[in-house]
C-alpha cells in the first residue's frame, strides 16, 4: 500500500512540474524520472537538445545540465535563484558565462593540443538568441579569482590569503569586512599601503568602504590590517556600550570620548539585560579617552555579591588602563543583611592577583555632579562596610598593580543606620560629608525599621515623610505622626523620634 501511495504522489508532482516546464517551452532532462524518457518529450515537440557543459565546475555534484526545447525557441538563462538551469560553481574561479565553441570550416568543434574545447570570445545572447532545429552544447567560461593577501599582527608578519570572486564583467566583488576577519584578532582599519594613515588609501574607516579600483592591472592585492591581538569590543559611541555583551572576559577598546547622555543602569530593574559580572577578568583599554555622564545602581542580589564598584570586583588577569570616568554616579544598595562584609570602591570593591590598573582616574568638572554613594539596609550597619581609602579599590591583593590612578572632586555620599534614643526605631539616612561638614537634605531618609515584640528590628514602609527644616523631618506612618530631629556632633549622627499625634 505504501509503495502505491508513493508512486501516485511521485507521478502527481512530476505532472505538475511538466505542466510548468511546458509553459516555459523547455524540459530539463535532469528532472526526468525513470518512467519518462527523452524520446517521450521529443514526441511532444521538444526536439532540440541543449547541453550546458560546466567546464570544470559543478552544480549539485553534476558537471552539466541537459535540456530539451522546441525549435526556434530561446534558451533559458542560468540563474542562482530558481529554475531548471542553475549557475555552476568552481573553487578558485568565478563564473563568466556560457559560450559556443570555436568551429572549423567544416563546422567541427576545435580543440587545443590537450583535447580541451576552445571556446569563442562571444557569450551566448540569452535575451535574443534562438535555436532552430540543431542540437548544441554551450560551454562555461571562468575568471580566475582575484587574490587578496591580508597582512596583520603587530609587525604585519602574519598573512592570510583570501580568494575574491569577480562579477561577470571581471570586476571584483565587494570585499566585506567579515571576509577580512582572522580568529582571535580585532581589526581597527585596513589599508592599501603599509602603516598608511592616508584616508585616500584606507579600505575602511568605519563604516567599511570597498574601492574596487585597488587591483588595477594586478590579480593580487595586498591589504595591511591594523589589528589587536585578541577579541575586543570596539567602542566609538555610547551605542557600542549599550549593546555590548558584558562578560567576565569581554575586552573593550575605546576609540573616542564617550558621552553616555545621562543613561541610567540598575542591575535589579535591568536584570534581563546585560549586566556587570560579579568578577571582571578582561582588558579595558581606554587609550586616553573619557567615559562620562551616566548613573549606575548596583544591588546585592545574593550572598555572593559583596563587592561594589564600576567593575564590581577585578579577577586574575584583569587590566584597566588609560581611561577617565567623569561626571558619573555610582549608587550601591547594601540591603542584604546576610552578607558579612561589603567592599566598596569607585573602580571595584576588590581585586585579586595579577590585576593591573594603570592611569585610571575618576574626576568631575566644575559643573559636574560626580557622586559615589551607598545605602545600607535593615540589619546592616557601617561595621559591615569596607571603603577604599583612596575610593578606588577597597581591598587589594598584594600583587595588584596600581599606577598613576586618582579620584578627584568626587562628592562622597555616605549612609548610616541611626538608632533613636529610645532604641525603638532605626532610621537609614544618606549624608554629605564635605571636608568634615556633615549635612542632610530632604531626601536623606530612605528606610525605616521598628523593633518588634521579640526585640528584632523589622523594616516598615514609609507612607510619607516631609522635610521641615535643617535636620528636621515629619513622618506619617499609618495613623501616627512623628517629629524627627537629627543631632550631628563630631561626625556622629544621632536622632530623636517623638510621637506627636
C-alpha positions as CSV (number, residue, x, y, z in Angstrom):
1,X,0.0,0.0,0.0
2,X,2.8,2.4,0.9
3,X,4.5,1.8,-2.4
4,X,1.3,2.6,-4.4
5,X,0.8,5.9,-2.5
6,X,4.4,6.9,-3.0
7,X,4.2,6.2,-6.8
8,X,1.0,8.2,-7.2
9,X,2.5,11.1,-5.3
10,X,5.6,11.0,-7.4
11,X,3.6,11.0,-10.6
12,X,1.4,13.9,-9.4
13,X,4.4,16.0,-8.6
14,X,6.0,15.1,-11.9
15,X,2.8,16.0,-13.8
16,X,2.7,19.5,-12.1
17,X,6.4,20.0,-12.9
18,X,5.9,19.1,-16.6
19,X,3.0,21.5,-16.9
20,X,5.1,24.3,-15.6
21,X,8.1,23.5,-17.8
22,X,5.9,23.1,-20.8
23,X,4.6,26.7,-20.2
24,X,8.2,27.8,-20.4
25,X,8.8,25.8,-23.5
26,X,11.6,23.7,-22.0
27,X,12.2,20.3,-20.4
28,X,15.1,19.8,-18.0
29,X,16.2,16.3,-18.7
30,X,17.9,16.0,-15.3
31,X,14.4,16.2,-13.7
32,X,13.2,13.2,-15.6
33,X,12.0,10.1,-13.6
34,X,12.5,6.5,-14.5
35,X,9.0,6.5,-16.1
36,X,9.7,9.3,-18.5
37,X,12.3,9.1,-21.3
38,X,13.9,11.7,-23.6
39,X,12.1,10.2,-26.5
40,X,8.8,10.8,-24.8
41,X,9.4,14.6,-24.8
42,X,10.8,14.6,-28.3
43,X,7.5,13.1,-29.5
44,X,5.8,16.0,-27.8
45,X,7.7,18.6,-29.9
46,X,10.8,19.1,-27.6
47,X,13.2,18.1,-30.4
48,X,16.2,20.2,-29.7
49,X,18.8,19.1,-27.2
50,X,20.9,21.8,-25.4
51,X,23.7,20.8,-23.1
52,X,25.3,23.3,-20.6
53,X,28.8,22.0,-20.1
54,X,30.2,23.4,-16.8
55,X,33.8,23.1,-17.9
56,X,35.3,22.1,-14.6
57,X,32.5,23.5,-12.5
58,X,29.6,21.7,-10.8
59,X,26.1,22.2,-9.6
60,X,24.5,19.7,-7.3
61,X,27.5,17.4,-7.9
62,X,26.8,17.4,-11.7
63,X,29.2,18.6,-14.4
64,X,26.5,19.5,-16.9
65,X,22.8,20.1,-17.4
66,X,20.8,18.9,-20.4
67,X,17.5,20.3,-21.5
68,X,15.1,19.8,-24.4
69,X,13.4,22.8,-26.2
70,X,11.1,23.3,-29.1
71,X,12.7,24.5,-32.3
72,X,13.1,28.3,-32.8
73,X,13.0,28.8,-29.0
74,X,15.1,31.0,-26.8
75,X,17.4,29.3,-24.3
76,X,16.7,29.7,-20.6
77,X,19.5,31.8,-18.9
78,X,21.1,30.0,-15.9
79,X,20.4,31.8,-12.7
80,X,21.2,31.5,-9.0
81,X,17.7,31.6,-7.6
82,X,15.4,29.1,-9.2
83,X,14.5,27.3,-12.4
84,X,15.8,24.3,-14.2
85,X,19.3,25.6,-15.2
86,X,21.5,26.9,-12.4
87,X,24.8,28.7,-12.4
88,X,27.6,26.3,-11.6
89,X,30.5,26.9,-9.2
90,X,34.2,26.2,-9.3
91,X,36.7,26.5,-6.5
92,X,39.1,29.4,-7.1
93,X,37.1,30.7,-10.1
94,X,34.2,33.0,-10.9
95,X,31.5,32.2,-13.4
96,X,31.8,34.4,-16.6
97,X,29.0,33.0,-18.8
98,X,28.2,30.3,-21.3
99,X,29.8,30.4,-24.8
100,X,29.6,28.5,-28.1
101,X,32.7,26.5,-29.1
102,X,35.0,27.6,-31.9
103,X,34.4,25.6,-35.1
104,X,36.4,25.0,-38.2
105,X,35.4,25.5,-41.9
106,X,33.5,22.2,-41.8
107,X,31.6,23.1,-38.6
108,X,33.6,20.8,-36.4
109,X,34.4,21.8,-32.8
110,X,38.1,23.0,-32.4
111,X,40.1,21.6,-29.6
112,X,43.6,22.5,-28.3
113,X,46.6,20.2,-28.0
114,X,45.3,18.8,-24.7
115,X,42.0,17.9,-26.2
116,X,40.1,20.7,-24.5
117,X,37.4,22.6,-26.4
118,X,38.4,26.1,-27.5
119,X,35.6,28.4,-26.5
120,X,34.6,31.6,-28.5
121,X,35.0,35.1,-27.1
122,X,31.4,36.0,-27.5
123,X,28.9,34.9,-24.8
124,X,25.6,33.4,-25.8
125,X,22.9,36.1,-26.1
126,X,20.1,34.7,-23.9
127,X,17.9,37.7,-24.5
128,X,17.7,37.4,-28.3
129,X,19.4,34.2,-29.5
130,X,17.2,31.3,-30.7
131,X,17.9,27.7,-31.7
132,X,16.4,26.5,-35.0
133,X,16.5,22.7,-35.2
134,X,20.0,21.6,-34.3
135,X,21.4,20.3,-31.0
136,X,24.1,22.4,-29.4
137,X,26.4,22.5,-26.4
138,X,27.3,25.7,-24.5
139,X,30.5,25.8,-22.5
140,X,31.0,27.6,-19.2
141,X,33.8,30.1,-19.1
142,X,35.6,31.1,-15.9
143,X,37.6,34.0,-14.5
144,X,40.5,33.3,-12.2
145,X,39.5,34.7,-8.8
146,X,41.5,37.7,-7.6
147,X,43.7,37.1,-4.6
148,X,43.8,39.3,-1.6
149,X,46.8,38.9,0.8
150,X,45.9,40.3,4.3
151,X,48.9,41.2,6.4
152,X,48.2,41.6,10.1
153,X,49.8,41.3,13.5
154,X,51.8,43.9,15.5
155,X,54.5,44.0,12.8
156,X,52.4,42.7,9.9
157,X,54.4,39.5,10.0
158,X,51.3,37.3,9.7
159,X,49.3,36.9,6.5
160,X,46.1,35.3,5.2
161,X,45.2,34.7,1.5
162,X,41.6,35.4,0.5
163,X,40.1,34.3,-2.8
164,X,37.9,37.1,-4.1
165,X,35.3,36.4,-6.7
166,X,34.6,38.5,-9.8
167,X,31.5,39.8,-11.3
168,X,30.5,38.7,-14.9
169,X,32.4,41.7,-16.3
170,X,35.6,40.7,-14.5
171,X,35.4,43.4,-11.8
172,X,36.0,42.3,-8.2
173,X,33.0,41.7,-6.0
174,X,32.8,43.6,-2.7
175,X,35.3,42.5,-0.1
176,X,33.4,42.5,3.1
177,X,34.9,43.2,6.5
178,X,33.7,39.8,7.6
179,X,35.8,38.2,4.9
180,X,38.9,40.0,6.3
181,X,38.4,38.5,9.8
182,X,41.0,36.4,11.5
183,X,40.2,34.4,14.6
184,X,41.5,35.9,17.8
185,X,42.3,39.3,16.2
186,X,40.4,42.5,16.1
187,X,41.0,44.9,13.2
188,X,40.9,48.6,13.6
189,X,41.4,49.5,9.9
190,X,42.5,48.2,6.5
191,X,44.9,50.0,4.2
192,X,46.4,49.5,0.8
193,X,49.7,50.9,2.0
194,X,51.6,49.6,5.0
195,X,51.3,51.9,8.0
196,X,49.5,54.4,5.9
197,X,47.3,57.0,7.6
198,X,46.2,58.5,4.3
199,X,42.4,58.5,4.1
200,X,42.6,58.0,0.3
201,X,44.1,54.6,0.7
202,X,42.0,53.4,3.7
203,X,39.9,50.5,2.8
204,X,37.6,51.3,5.7
205,X,37.3,53.9,8.3
206,X,34.0,52.6,9.7
207,X,31.7,52.1,8.0
208,X,33.7,49.8,5.8
209,X,34.1,51.0,2.1
210,X,35.4,49.0,-0.7
211,X,37.4,50.5,-3.5
212,X,37.3,48.1,-6.5
213,X,40.0,50.0,-8.4
214,X,42.6,48.8,-6.0
215,X,43.5,45.8,-8.2
216,X,44.4,48.0,-11.2
217,X,46.3,45.7,-13.6
218,X,47.2,43.1,-11.0
219,X,45.3,40.0,-10.0
220,X,46.7,40.2,-6.4
221,X,46.1,42.9,-3.9
222,X,48.0,43.4,-0.6
223,X,46.0,44.7,2.4
224,X,47.6,45.8,5.7
225,X,45.2,45.4,8.6
226,X,45.9,47.4,11.7
227,X,45.0,44.8,14.4
228,X,44.8,43.9,18.0
229,X,45.9,40.6,19.3
230,X,42.7,39.2,20.9
231,X,39.0,39.8,20.6
232,X,37.8,43.3,21.5
233,X,34.6,45.2,21.5
234,X,35.5,48.4,19.7
235,X,33.8,51.4,21.3
236,X,33.3,54.5,19.2
237,X,29.9,55.7,20.6
238,X,27.5,55.3,23.5
239,X,25.5,52.8,21.4
240,X,28.5,50.5,21.3
241,X,28.5,50.2,25.1
242,X,24.7,50.0,25.3
243,X,24.5,46.9,23.0
244,X,27.8,45.3,24.0
245,X,27.7,41.9,25.7
246,X,29.2,42.3,29.2
247,X,31.0,39.1,30.1
248,X,33.7,38.2,32.6
249,X,36.4,38.2,30.0
250,X,35.0,40.7,27.4
251,X,37.7,43.1,26.2
252,X,37.0,46.7,25.4
253,X,39.0,49.1,23.3
254,X,38.0,52.8,23.2
255,X,38.4,54.8,20.0
256,X,36.8,58.1,21.2
257,X,35.4,60.0,24.1
258,X,32.0,58.5,25.1
259,X,29.2,60.7,26.5
260,X,26.5,58.3,27.8
261,X,23.9,61.1,27.7
262,X,22.7,60.7,31.3
263,X,21.9,57.0,30.9
264,X,20.9,55.0,34.0
265,X,21.6,51.4,34.8
266,X,20.1,49.3,37.6
267,X,21.1,45.7,37.9
268,X,17.8,44.9,39.5
269,X,15.5,46.8,37.1
270,X,17.6,45.8,34.1
271,X,18.3,42.2,35.3
272,X,17.2,40.8,32.0
273,X,19.7,43.0,30.1
274,X,23.5,42.9,30.0
275,X,24.9,43.4,33.5
276,X,28.3,43.9,35.0
277,X,29.5,40.4,36.0
278,X,30.4,39.6,39.6
279,X,34.1,39.4,38.6
280,X,35.7,41.1,35.6
281,X,38.8,39.4,34.1
282,X,39.1,41.2,30.8
283,X,41.1,44.1,29.4
284,X,39.6,47.6,29.3
285,X,41.9,49.7,27.1
286,X,40.9,53.4,27.3
287,X,43.6,54.8,25.0
288,X,43.4,58.1,27.0
289,X,39.7,58.7,26.3
290,X,36.9,59.6,28.7
291,X,33.6,57.9,29.5
292,X,31.1,60.4,31.1
293,X,27.6,61.2,32.2
294,X,25.8,58.1,33.4
295,X,24.5,56.6,36.7
296,X,24.8,53.0,37.7
297,X,22.9,51.4,40.6
298,X,24.2,48.1,41.9
299,X,22.4,45.9,44.4
300,X,23.3,42.9,46.4
301,X,21.4,40.2,44.6
302,X,22.6,37.3,46.8
303,X,25.3,36.4,49.3
304,X,27.9,36.2,46.5
305,X,27.5,39.9,45.7
306,X,29.7,41.5,48.3
307,X,31.9,43.7,46.0
308,X,30.6,47.0,44.6
309,X,32.3,49.3,42.0
310,X,32.1,50.1,38.4
311,X,33.6,46.6,37.7
312,X,32.3,45.1,41.0
313,X,35.5,43.1,41.5
314,X,38.6,42.5,39.4
315,X,39.7,38.9,38.9
316,X,43.0,37.4,38.0
317,X,44.4,38.9,34.8
318,X,42.1,42.0,34.6
319,X,43.7,45.1,33.1
320,X,42.1,48.6,33.2
321,X,44.3,51.2,31.5
322,X,44.3,54.8,30.3
323,X,40.7,55.9,30.9
324,X,39.0,58.7,32.7
325,X,35.5,58.4,34.2
326,X,33.9,61.8,34.6
327,X,30.5,63.1,35.9
328,X,29.1,59.8,36.9
329,X,27.1,58.5,39.9
330,X,27.7,55.1,41.4
331,X,25.0,54.1,43.8
332,X,25.3,50.9,45.9
333,X,22.3,49.5,47.7
334,X,23.5,47.3,50.6
335,X,20.4,45.8,51.9
336,X,21.3,42.1,52.2
337,X,21.9,41.5,55.9
338,X,23.2,38.0,55.2
339,X,26.4,39.4,53.7
340,X,29.1,39.6,56.4
341,X,31.2,42.4,54.8
342,X,30.7,44.7,51.8
343,X,33.6,46.1,49.9
344,X,33.1,49.5,48.1
345,X,35.2,51.4,45.7
346,X,34.8,53.6,42.6
347,X,36.5,51.2,40.3
348,X,35.9,47.9,42.2
349,X,35.3,46.5,45.6
350,X,38.1,44.0,45.5
351,X,40.9,43.0,43.2
352,X,42.6,39.6,43.2
353,X,46.1,38.5,42.0
354,X,47.7,39.7,38.8
355,X,45.5,42.8,38.3
356,X,46.9,45.9,36.6
357,X,45.2,49.3,36.9
358,X,47.2,52.0,35.2
359,X,46.3,55.7,34.6
360,X,42.7,55.4,35.7
361,X,41.0,58.5,37.0
362,X,37.7,59.5,38.4
363,X,37.1,63.2,38.2
364,X,34.3,65.8,38.0
365,X,34.2,69.1,36.1
366,X,33.1,72.3,37.8
367,X,29.6,71.8,36.6
368,X,29.6,68.1,37.2
369,X,27.8,66.1,39.8
370,X,30.2,63.2,40.2
371,X,28.9,61.1,43.1
372,X,29.8,58.0,45.0
373,X,27.0,57.0,47.3
374,X,25.8,53.9,49.2
375,X,22.7,53.0,51.1
376,X,22.6,50.3,53.8
377,X,19.6,48.3,54.7
378,X,17.9,46.7,57.7
379,X,20.2,44.5,59.6
380,X,23.3,46.2,58.1
381,X,25.5,48.7,59.9
382,X,28.5,50.7,58.9
383,X,30.6,48.0,60.6
384,X,29.7,45.7,57.6
385,X,31.2,48.1,55.1
386,X,34.8,48.5,54.0
387,X,35.5,51.5,51.8
388,X,38.7,52.3,49.9
389,X,40.9,54.9,51.5
390,X,41.6,56.3,48.0
391,X,38.0,55.5,46.9
392,X,39.4,53.4,44.1
393,X,39.5,49.7,45.3
394,X,38.5,48.7,48.8
395,X,40.5,45.5,49.2
396,X,43.5,44.9,47.0
397,X,45.6,41.8,46.6
398,X,49.3,42.2,47.3
399,X,50.1,41.6,43.6
400,X,47.6,44.3,42.4
401,X,49.5,46.9,40.4
402,X,48.1,50.5,40.7
403,X,49.9,53.2,38.8
404,X,49.0,56.9,38.2
405,X,45.5,56.5,39.5
406,X,43.4,59.1,41.2
407,X,40.0,60.2,42.4
408,X,39.4,63.9,42.5
409,X,36.4,66.3,43.0
410,X,34.0,63.4,43.9
411,X,31.0,64.1,46.1
412,X,31.1,61.3,48.5
413,X,27.6,60.5,49.9
414,X,27.6,58.0,52.8
415,X,24.9,56.1,54.5
416,X,24.3,55.3,58.2
417,X,21.8,53.5,60.4
418,X,20.7,55.8,63.2
419,X,19.1,54.3,66.3
420,X,16.7,56.6,68.1
421,X,17.3,57.5,71.8
422,X,14.6,55.1,73.0
423,X,16.1,52.4,70.7
424,X,12.6,51.7,69.2
425,X,13.4,52.9,65.7
426,X,16.2,52.7,63.2
427,X,16.4,55.4,60.6
428,X,18.5,54.9,57.5
429,X,19.9,58.1,56.1
430,X,22.3,59.3,53.4
431,X,24.5,62.2,54.4
432,X,27.0,64.5,52.7
433,X,30.5,64.9,54.2
434,X,32.3,67.8,52.7
435,X,35.7,68.2,54.5
436,X,34.1,67.1,57.8
437,X,31.0,69.2,57.5
438,X,28.0,66.8,57.6
439,X,24.7,67.8,56.2
440,X,21.4,66.1,55.5
441,X,19.0,67.1,52.7
442,X,15.3,66.4,52.2
443,X,15.8,63.1,50.5
444,X,18.2,61.8,53.2
445,X,15.8,59.3,54.9
446,X,15.3,56.3,52.7
447,X,14.2,53.5,55.1
448,X,12.8,52.8,58.5
449,X,12.8,49.9,60.9
450,X,11.0,49.3,64.2
451,X,11.6,46.9,67.0
452,X,9.0,44.2,67.3
453,X,7.9,42.4,70.5
454,X,10.8,39.9,70.1
455,X,13.3,42.8,70.1
456,X,14.1,42.4,66.4
457,X,14.0,45.3,64.0
458,X,11.6,44.9,61.1
459,X,11.5,47.1,58.1
460,X,8.5,49.4,57.8
461,X,7.0,51.2,54.9
462,X,7.3,55.0,54.9
463,X,4.0,56.3,53.8
464,X,5.0,60.0,53.8
465,X,8.0,61.9,55.0
466,X,8.3,65.7,55.0
467,X,11.4,67.8,55.3
468,X,10.5,70.7,57.6
469,X,13.9,72.3,58.2
470,X,17.6,71.7,58.9
471,X,17.9,68.2,60.2
472,X,14.2,68.1,61.0
473,X,11.5,65.8,59.4
474,X,7.9,64.9,60.0
475,X,6.9,61.2,59.4
476,X,3.4,59.9,58.8
477,X,3.1,56.2,59.2
478,X,-0.3,54.7,59.2
479,X,-2.4,57.0,61.5
480,X,0.6,58.2,63.5
481,X,2.7,61.3,63.1
482,X,6.2,61.6,64.4
483,X,8.7,64.5,64.7
484,X,12.2,63.5,63.9
485,X,15.3,65.6,64.7
486,X,18.9,64.7,64.0
487,X,21.9,65.8,66.0
488,X,25.3,65.9,64.4
489,X,28.3,66.1,66.7
490,X,31.9,65.5,65.7
491,X,30.9,63.3,62.8
492,X,28.4,61.3,64.8
493,X,24.7,61.3,63.8
494,X,22.0,60.6,66.4
495,X,18.3,61.0,66.3
496,X,15.2,61.5,68.4
497,X,11.7,60.5,67.2
498,X,8.7,61.8,69.1
499,X,5.1,60.8,68.6
500,X,3.0,64.0,68.3
501,X,-0.4,62.6,67.3
